């Protein structure tokens, strides 16, 4: 009788173990936005607010001329976050520009307005820069291939973050931007 009960318990354990759902793999915050078009205001807004560093200090974005321009707030609370955060302005620009290039591939350029300065760079210059760093950077329409971009970012997002925090790289990278000051 003990053998039969043991057998049934073993069967129940095996059946419930085999039919239990596997834990869901956590989706990266950028994953739903791969291949976003510059005209998709909703997804561009979500990229800016959730993927970009210090996205919670964004006031608005402008898509005129197919350039993604992100304008950060200049109120005391937002500026306080920028200046007290461990994330520097340069780190945010490097990371945000690279992620925007990958996630919004049909933009002609990317710009970031922070505390009276606008940093703007063409997509072509950003692609050339990133090709020198990442040997498997997607090309052309491959940026719209969700699986290819997902595999690329899973492999290189950490590297993008490392370049973003490297102060010597930040200086080199920022020199490529057209920087204008507003009065």
Order of alpha helices (4+ residues) and beta strands (2+ residues): alpha-alpha-beta-beta-alpha-alpha-beta-beta-alpha-alpha-alpha-beta
